[in-house]
């Protein structure tokens, strides 16, 4: 069940980002789209932080905004950490199998660790492993 919730949250976050990106394309087709796209998420986090600190809002709303901001920041941090891990030099399959391993052994090691899957599938498996280790 938690896996479905996590996937639904990720799809919802991606859909919201795509809608905002399409709106940017439609509103400012000649502007510096990439710089606006990069600034969009930090501005959203900054807005949520300001709203969560606003004493005029009810306490429950501020708590929900703080939780939403925390989830967004954790999602971004997990994507950054996963990306940095995949930027490490060398092939993880060759490193795990050993330098003298045959190509068949390297392919078997890649299959065993899920390195032959697509990056989104690897990310979801990695995230699931982290979440199951935390519980």
WOPE-V725604 format. One record per backbone hydrogen bond with DSSP energy under -0.5 kcal/mol. CO is the residue of the C=O (numbers start at 1). NH is the residue of the N-H. If there is no record, write none. Layout:
# WOPE-V725604
<<CO & NH> <CO & NH>>
This chain:
# WOPE-V725604
<<1 & 5> <2 & 6> <3 & 7> <4 & 8> <5 & 9> <6 & 10> <7 & 11> <8 & 12> <9 & 13> <10 & 14> <11 & 15> <12 & 16> <13 & 17> <14 & 18> <15 & 19> <16 & 20> <17 & 21> <18 & 22> <19 & 23> <20 & 24> <21 & 25> <22 & 26> <23 & 27> <24 & 28> <28 & 31> <31 & 33> <32 & 36> <33 & 37> <34 & 38> <35 & 39> <36 & 40> <37 & 41> <38 & 42> <39 & 43> <40 & 44> <41 & 45> <42 & 46> <43 & 47> <44 & 48> <45 & 49> <46 & 50> <47 & 51> <48 & 52> <49 & 53> <50 & 54> <51 & 54> <53 & 55> <54 & 57> <58 & 62> <59 & 63> <60 & 64> <61 & 65> <62 & 66> <63 & 67> <64 & 68> <65 & 69> <66 & 70> <67 & 71> <68 & 72> <69 & 73> <70 & 74> <71 & 75> <72 & 76> <73 & 77> <74 & 78> <75 & 79> <76 & 80> <77 & 81> <78 & 82> <79 & 83> <80 & 84> <81 & 85> <82 & 86> <83 & 87> <84 & 87> <85 & 88> <90 & 92> <91 & 95> <92 & 96> <93 & 97> <94 & 98> <98 & 101> <102 & 106> <103 & 107> <104 & 108> <105 & 109> <106 & 110> <107 & 111> <108 & 112> <109 & 113> <110 & 114> <110 & 115> <110 & 116> <114 & 117> <118 & 122> <119 & 123> <120 & 124> <121 & 125> <122 & 126> <123 & 127> <124 & 128> <125 & 129> <126 & 130> <127 & 131> <128 & 132> <129 & 133> <130 & 134> <131 & 135>>
